[in-house]
Amino acid sequence: MVTKSHRARRHVTTAVVGALTGCAATHLWQRFGPGPRTDTEELRRQARAEQRRMHWELLSKAIDDPELAVVIDNYGVELTPEKRRQLMYANLWYVNAFHNYEAGLFDQRELFGVLRELFQSAYIREYWEITRPHRINLDPDCSEARIGRMAETLFQEIEAASESEESWWVVGEPPSE
């Protein structure tokens, strides 16, 4: 009996030590091993989320207060306070779509569809035209520039279709990812 009891305790002890070792190894691997997201990547993700929130907050304040809006009026044309607010609001819509893409909530095809709908608004189209010089200054290899080129192509196709009275929902070919 003593031998069976001793063996059982040894098996239980081995199992417990093995489980604790496994837990410790898993913890160390998650903390220091190559995982899906490093601490630096997580900090960057959090910083991007905070930047998006701050962009929304700053632009919202400017939309609500024309005296603040003139501080960031870099459109290069004379604007009424109402038109400036409309352009800033259009910017929020475009940036929202772009950030949804960047966050992985839209794939490129879905973003294309959202942009196609946004470009039906004369205000969004005006915003797009006025801000074209801003996009030229982007690093051509960055995601924002790449999406901007895709959106510009779509914009041009929609403009051409509106001149020929072609249906906007059949204009443009969604990009393949």
C-alpha positions as CSV (number, residue, x, y, z in Angstrom):
1,M,0.0,0.0,0.0
2,V,2.7,2.4,0.9
3,T,4.4,1.9,-2.5
4,K,1.1,2.6,-4.4
5,S,0.5,5.7,-2.4
6,H,4.1,6.9,-2.9
7,R,3.8,6.3,-6.7
8,A,0.5,8.2,-6.8
9,R,2.0,11.1,-4.9
10,R,5.0,11.1,-7.2
11,H,2.7,11.2,-10.3
12,V,0.7,14.0,-8.8
13,T,3.9,15.9,-7.9
14,T,5.2,15.4,-11.4
15,A,2.0,16.6,-12.9
16,V,1.9,19.7,-10.7
17,V,5.5,20.5,-11.3
18,G,5.0,20.0,-15.1
19,A,1.9,22.3,-15.0
20,L,3.7,25.0,-13.1
21,T,6.7,24.7,-15.4
22,G,4.4,25.0,-18.4
23,C,2.7,28.0,-17.0
24,A,6.0,29.7,-16.2
25,A,7.3,28.9,-19.7
26,T,4.1,30.2,-21.3
27,H,4.3,33.4,-19.3
28,L,7.9,34.0,-20.2
29,W,7.3,33.2,-23.9
30,Q,4.4,35.7,-24.0
31,R,6.5,38.3,-22.3
32,F,9.8,37.9,-24.0
33,G,9.3,35.5,-26.9
34,P,8.4,36.5,-30.5
35,G,4.6,36.9,-30.3
36,P,2.0,38.4,-32.6
37,R,2.5,41.8,-31.0
38,T,5.5,43.2,-29.2
39,D,5.3,45.8,-26.5
40,T,6.5,48.4,-29.0
41,E,3.8,47.4,-31.5
42,E,1.2,47.6,-28.8
43,L,2.4,51.1,-27.7
44,R,2.3,52.2,-31.4
45,R,-1.3,50.9,-31.7
46,Q,-2.3,52.7,-28.6
47,A,-0.6,55.9,-29.8
48,R,-2.4,55.7,-33.1
49,A,-5.7,55.3,-31.4
50,E,-5.0,58.2,-29.1
51,Q,-3.9,60.3,-32.1
52,R,-7.1,59.5,-33.9
53,R,-9.1,60.5,-30.9
54,M,-7.2,63.8,-30.6
55,H,-7.6,64.5,-34.3
56,W,-11.4,64.1,-33.9
57,E,-11.4,66.3,-30.8
58,L,-9.4,69.1,-32.3
59,L,-11.3,69.2,-35.5
60,S,-14.6,69.0,-33.6
61,K,-13.6,72.1,-31.6
62,A,-12.7,73.9,-34.8
63,I,-16.0,73.0,-36.4
64,D,-17.9,74.3,-33.4
65,D,-15.9,77.5,-33.1
66,P,-15.1,79.6,-36.3
67,E,-12.5,81.6,-34.3
68,L,-10.5,78.4,-33.7
69,A,-11.1,77.1,-37.3
70,V,-9.2,79.9,-38.9
71,V,-6.1,78.7,-37.0
72,I,-5.9,75.5,-39.1
73,D,-7.3,76.9,-42.3
74,N,-4.7,75.8,-44.8
75,Y,-6.9,75.2,-47.8
76,G,-5.3,78.0,-49.8
77,V,-8.6,79.6,-50.9
78,E,-10.9,82.2,-49.4
79,L,-13.6,80.4,-47.4
80,T,-16.7,81.5,-45.5
81,P,-16.9,80.2,-41.9
82,E,-19.7,77.9,-43.1
83,K,-17.7,76.5,-46.0
84,R,-14.7,75.9,-43.7
85,R,-16.8,74.0,-41.3
86,Q,-18.2,71.9,-44.1
87,L,-14.7,71.0,-45.4
88,M,-13.5,70.1,-41.9
89,Y,-16.5,67.9,-41.5
90,A,-15.8,66.3,-44.9
91,N,-12.3,65.7,-43.6
92,L,-13.7,63.8,-40.6
93,W,-15.7,61.5,-42.9
94,Y,-12.7,60.7,-45.1
95,V,-10.3,60.2,-42.2
96,N,-12.9,58.0,-40.5
97,A,-13.1,55.7,-43.5
98,F,-9.3,55.7,-43.8
99,H,-8.8,54.9,-40.1
100,N,-11.4,52.1,-40.3
101,Y,-9.2,50.6,-43.1
102,E,-6.0,51.1,-41.1
103,A,-7.5,49.5,-38.1
104,G,-8.5,46.4,-40.2
105,L,-12.2,47.1,-39.9
106,F,-12.5,47.5,-43.7
107,D,-10.5,45.7,-46.3
108,Q,-9.4,47.7,-49.4
109,R,-12.5,46.6,-51.3
110,E,-14.8,47.8,-48.5
111,L,-12.9,51.1,-48.3
112,F,-13.4,51.5,-52.0
113,G,-17.1,51.1,-51.6
114,V,-17.3,53.6,-48.8
115,L,-15.3,56.1,-50.8
116,R,-17.5,55.6,-53.8
117,E,-20.5,56.5,-51.6
118,L,-18.7,59.5,-50.0
119,F,-17.8,60.9,-53.4
120,Q,-21.5,61.2,-54.2
121,S,-21.5,64.3,-51.9
122,A,-20.6,67.5,-53.6
123,Y,-19.1,68.6,-50.3
124,I,-16.8,65.6,-50.1
125,R,-15.8,66.1,-53.8
126,E,-15.0,69.8,-53.1
127,Y,-13.0,68.8,-50.1
128,W,-11.1,66.2,-52.2
129,E,-10.3,68.8,-54.8
130,I,-9.2,71.5,-52.4
131,T,-7.0,69.2,-50.4
132,R,-5.2,67.6,-53.4
133,P,-2.0,69.7,-52.7
134,H,-1.9,68.3,-49.2
135,R,-1.8,64.7,-50.4
136,I,1.0,65.5,-52.9
137,N,3.3,66.1,-49.9
138,L,2.8,62.6,-48.4
139,D,5.6,60.0,-48.6
140,P,4.6,58.1,-51.7
141,D,5.2,54.7,-50.0
142,C,3.0,55.3,-47.0
143,S,-0.4,53.8,-46.6
144,E,-2.2,57.1,-46.7
145,A,-0.6,58.1,-50.0
146,R,-1.4,54.7,-51.5
147,I,-5.1,54.9,-50.4
148,G,-5.1,58.5,-51.6
149,R,-4.0,57.4,-55.1
150,M,-6.7,54.8,-55.2
151,A,-9.3,57.4,-54.0
152,E,-8.0,59.9,-56.6
153,T,-8.5,57.4,-59.4
154,L,-12.0,56.7,-58.2
155,F,-12.7,60.4,-57.9
156,Q,-11.6,61.0,-61.4
157,E,-13.7,58.2,-62.7
158,I,-16.8,59.4,-60.9
159,E,-16.2,63.0,-62.2
160,A,-15.9,61.6,-65.8
161,A,-19.1,59.5,-65.2
162,S,-21.1,62.5,-63.9
163,E,-20.1,64.4,-67.1
164,S,-21.4,61.6,-69.3
165,E,-24.4,60.8,-67.0
166,E,-23.1,57.3,-66.3
167,S,-24.3,55.6,-63.1
168,W,-21.9,56.3,-60.3
169,W,-22.4,52.9,-58.6
170,V,-20.9,51.1,-61.6
171,V,-17.9,53.4,-61.9
172,G,-14.4,52.3,-60.9
173,E,-13.0,48.8,-60.4
174,P,-12.3,47.9,-56.7
175,P,-8.6,47.2,-56.3
176,S,-7.5,43.6,-55.7
177,E,-5.6,43.3,-52.5
